[in-house]
Amino acid sequence: MNIIEHINWKAVSSFPKTELQRLLHGRGGVFPECKDINIDWLSPVILIILYKEVEPRWLAQLSETLEQKMRSLDFVVSSIQVQYRCRDFAPTEVLFGEPVTDLVGYENTLKYHINLGSKQNYGLFLDMKNGRKWVQANSQNKRVLNLFSYTCGFSNAAMAGNASQVVNLDMSKAALSVGRENHRLNGHDLSKVKYLGHDLFKSWGKVKRLGPYDIVIADPPSLQKGSVNIKRDYPKIIRRLPELLNPGGQALLCLNSPDLDFAFLEGIVKEECSNASVIAQIAPPDVFRNVEIDKGLKCLLIQL
């Protein structure tokens, strides 16, 4: 399979050379022969993500061709790595260049710590770029609550948009620590940023006391063992929105489970928060196209 011809090189070259971007989203099924591979540009690293084993010789050829093509477009490639999501613990191997593990990535002029090789996820979900862009454009003087904040991508966007206060909540104190460093990296006023390393479903009182909010962002993991079950728990989140939001407040509801569709999300909004209406869908960047739209990232913007 010729993966190179499925990459939109015109779009790739239109971004700043250091901008984080997905080069190929094979998992969307648009190119059936590539359905088990994604490729990301994390300047100066190309990361190949495999969901199925491939021939080592083919992988080496892909690495060489990618390096040549990126270099021809004046990208500086210091390392090409492959992450085997098809193997236990998702190990990473260097195919070309240096074993780069820590770097600073750029998105919409904001900086984010990126870590390769130690965890399955490297620090930022690129399909949520347009959601972060919306937050940045709509946070002026707003109080923002970021649930399941991970490394605080949405919160950095909110602070860049001059939010008056941001509250980050995530069970992972390690992820929040990276989020704190991201805020420092971007020179944000840390007195306006709070971090709650708690289980949301045991902390409603604390979250509510720090409100009310103008924007609530909910981007829960599809399934987190012992913590989050989307079918069971998303209705609980939406049910609480009238308590958390100011009148006229907005919520960005995100869902990245291939097994649950837009109708599921719209249905629980209608059932659990009848005084809210869906005002927009925020689509991911074009490269994240899915043959079946309901299997990809779903983002609904609702307003009380």
C-alpha positions in Angstrom: 0.0 0.0 0.0 1.3 3.4 -1.0 0.5 5.5 2.1 2.4 8.5 0.9 -0.1 9.2 -1.8 -2.9 9.4 0.7 -1.3 12.2 2.7 -2.6 15.7 1.7 0.8 17.3 1.3 -0.6 20.6 0.2 -2.5 20.9 3.5 0.6 19.7 5.4 2.8 22.3 3.8 0.3 25.1 4.5 0.8 24.9 8.3 3.8 26.4 10.1 6.6 23.9 10.1 6.4 23.5 13.9 2.6 23.1 14.1 1.4 19.8 15.5 -0.6 18.0 12.9 -1.9 14.6 11.8 -0.4 13.6 8.5 -2.5 10.5 8.0 -5.7 9.4 9.8 -6.0 5.8 8.6 -8.3 4.8 11.4 -11.0 6.9 9.8 -11.4 4.2 7.2 -11.3 6.7 4.3 -8.4 4.7 2.8 -9.3 1.1 3.7 -5.7 -0.2 3.1 -4.5 2.2 5.7 -7.1 1.5 8.4 -4.5 0.3 10.9 -2.1 3.2 10.9 -2.0 6.9 11.9 1.0 9.3 11.3 1.6 12.4 13.3 4.0 15.3 12.9 5.3 16.4 16.3 8.1 18.7 15.2 10.9 17.5 14.9 9.5 14.0 15.2 7.3 11.9 12.9 5.3 9.4 14.9 3.9 6.3 13.2 1.1 4.6 15.2 0.4 1.0 14.3 -2.8 -0.9 15.3 -1.7 -4.0 13.5 1.7 -5.6 12.9 3.5 -4.9 9.6 6.6 -6.2 7.9 9.8 -4.6 9.3 11.1 -4.0 5.7 7.9 -2.2 4.7 8.1 -0.1 7.8 11.7 0.9 7.2 10.8 1.9 3.6 7.9 4.0 4.9 10.2 5.7 7.3 12.7 6.5 4.6 10.1 7.8 2.2 8.5 10.0 4.9 11.8 11.6 5.8 12.6 12.3 2.2 9.2 13.9 1.5 9.2 16.0 4.6 12.7 17.2 3.9 11.7 18.1 0.4 9.1 20.5 1.9 11.8 22.0 4.2 10.6 20.3 7.4 13.5 19.4 9.8 13.1 15.7 10.9 15.3 14.7 13.8 13.5 11.5 14.6 11.0 9.0 13.2 9.5 6.7 15.7 6.8 3.9 15.7 4.4 3.2 18.5 3.0 -0.3 18.5 -0.6 0.1 19.8 -1.0 -3.5 18.6 1.3 -4.7 21.4 1.0 -4.7 25.2 2.0 -1.4 26.8 2.2 0.3 23.4 6.1 0.2 23.1 7.9 2.8 21.0 10.9 2.1 18.7 13.2 4.6 16.9 13.3 4.0 13.1 15.4 7.1 12.1 17.6 9.7 13.9 17.6 10.5 17.5 15.6 9.0 20.4 13.7 12.2 21.1 11.4 11.7 24.1 10.5 15.2 25.4 9.7 18.2 23.2 7.5 21.2 23.1 4.8 21.2 20.4 2.9 24.2 19.0 -0.8 24.5 18.2 -2.5 27.8 17.3 0.6 29.6 18.7 0.2 27.8 22.1 2.9 25.5 23.5 2.4 22.0 24.9 4.7 19.5 26.5 4.9 16.3 24.4 6.3 13.1 25.9 7.1 10.1 23.7 7.9 6.5 24.6 6.6 6.3 28.2 2.8 6.4 27.8 0.2 5.5 25.2 -1.0 9.1 24.8 1.7 11.7 24.3 0.0 14.8 25.9 -2.4 16.3 23.4 -5.3 15.0 21.3 -4.9 16.6 17.9 -8.5 15.8 16.7 -9.7 18.3 19.4 -7.9 21.2 17.8 -11.0 23.0 16.5 -12.7 22.6 19.9 -9.7 24.3 21.6 -9.8 27.0 18.9 -13.5 27.6 19.7 -12.7 27.9 23.5 -9.9 30.3 22.8 -12.2 32.5 20.7 -15.0 32.5 23.2 -13.4 32.7 26.7 -13.0 36.5 27.1 -13.8 37.3 30.7 -15.4 33.9 31.2 -15.2 31.4 34.1 -14.4 28.1 32.6 -14.7 24.6 34.1 -12.6 21.9 32.3 -13.7 18.4 33.3 -11.4 15.4 32.6 -8.9 18.0 31.8 -5.9 15.7 31.2 -2.9 18.0 30.5 -5.2 21.1 30.4 -5.3 21.7 26.6 -8.7 23.3 26.7 -7.6 25.4 29.7 -4.6 26.7 28.0 -6.8 27.8 25.1 -9.2 29.4 27.5 -6.4 31.4 29.3 -5.1 32.4 25.9 -8.6 33.8 25.2 -8.4 35.9 28.4 -10.7 33.8 30.6 -11.1 35.3 34.1 -10.7 31.9 35.8 -10.2 28.3 34.8 -10.8 25.2 36.9 -9.2 21.9 35.9 -10.4 18.6 37.2 -8.8 15.2 36.6 -8.2 12.1 38.6 -4.6 11.9 37.3 -2.4 14.2 39.4 0.4 13.4 37.0 -1.6 14.7 34.0 -2.5 17.9 36.0 1.1 18.4 36.8 1.9 18.4 33.0 -1.1 20.8 32.6 0.4 23.1 35.2 3.7 23.1 33.3 1.8 23.9 30.1 0.2 27.0 31.7 3.7 28.0 32.9 5.1 27.4 29.4 2.6 29.8 27.9 3.2 32.5 30.5 -0.3 32.4 31.9 -1.4 34.1 35.2 -1.4 31.0 37.5 -3.5 32.8 40.1 -6.4 32.4 37.7 -5.9 28.7 37.3 -7.1 26.0 39.8 -6.4 22.2 39.8 -8.5 19.6 41.3 -7.0 16.1 41.4 -10.3 14.4 42.3 -12.9 11.9 41.1 -15.6 14.1 39.6 -18.4 11.9 40.8 -17.3 12.3 44.4 -16.5 16.0 44.2 -19.7 17.8 42.9 -19.8 20.0 46.0 -16.3 21.3 45.6 -16.8 21.8 41.8 -20.0 23.7 42.4 -18.5 25.9 45.1 -15.9 27.2 42.7 -18.7 28.2 40.2 -20.9 29.2 38.7 -19.3 29.0 35.3 -19.9 30.5 31.9 -18.4 27.5 30.0 -18.2 23.9 31.0 -16.1 21.5 28.9 -16.7 17.8 29.3 -14.3 15.4 27.5 -14.5 12.1 29.4 -12.5 9.1 28.4 -14.6 6.5 26.6 -13.8 3.9 29.3 -11.6 4.3 32.3 -11.5 1.2 34.4 -12.8 1.9 37.9 -13.6 5.5 37.1 -15.7 6.4 34.0 -18.3 4.5 32.1 -19.7 6.8 29.4 -23.2 5.2 29.1 -23.6 5.3 32.9 -21.8 8.5 33.7 -22.4 11.0 30.9 -26.0 11.5 31.9 -24.9 12.4 35.4 -22.7 15.1 34.0 -25.3 16.6 31.8 -27.9 16.5 34.6 -25.7 18.7 36.7 -25.1 21.4 34.1 -27.9 23.8 35.3 -26.3 23.8 38.8 -22.8 24.6 37.3 -23.6 27.1 34.6 -24.8 30.7 34.7 -28.0 31.4 32.9 -27.2 31.4 29.2 -24.0 29.4 29.9 -22.6 27.0 27.4 -21.2 23.5 27.5 -18.9 21.8 25.1 -19.7 18.1 25.2 -17.2 15.8 23.6 -17.4 12.0 22.9 -14.8 9.9 21.3 -16.3 6.4 21.5 -16.8 4.6 18.2 -19.7 2.7 19.7 -21.8 5.7 20.7 -23.2 8.2 18.1 -24.4 11.8 18.0 -27.9 10.6 18.7 -26.8 9.2 22.1 -25.3 12.5 23.1 -28.3 14.5 21.8 -30.7 12.1 23.5 -29.2 12.5 27.0 -29.1 16.3 26.6 -32.8 16.2 25.8 -33.6 13.8 28.6 -31.3 15.1 31.4 -31.1 18.9 30.6 -34.4 19.9 29.0 -33.7 23.6 29.3 -30.6 23.3 27.1 -30.5 23.3 23.3 -27.8 22.2 20.9 -26.5 25.2 19.0 -23.6 23.8 17.0 -21.5 20.8 16.2 -17.7 21.4 16.2 -16.1 19.1 13.6 -12.5 18.0 13.9 -9.9 19.1 11.4 -10.4 17.7 7.9 -7.7 15.2 8.1 -9.7 13.3 10.8 -12.4 12.4 8.3 -14.3 9.2 9.1 -16.2 7.0 6.6 -18.9 6.8 9.3 -19.1 10.2 11.0 -20.7 8.7 14.1 -17.6 6.6 14.8 -15.3 9.6 14.9 -15.0 12.5 17.4 -18.3 14.1 18.3 -18.5 17.6 19.8 -21.8 19.3 20.6 -22.1 22.9 21.8 -25.1 23.4 24.0 -26.6 26.5 25.7 -28.9 26.8 28.7 
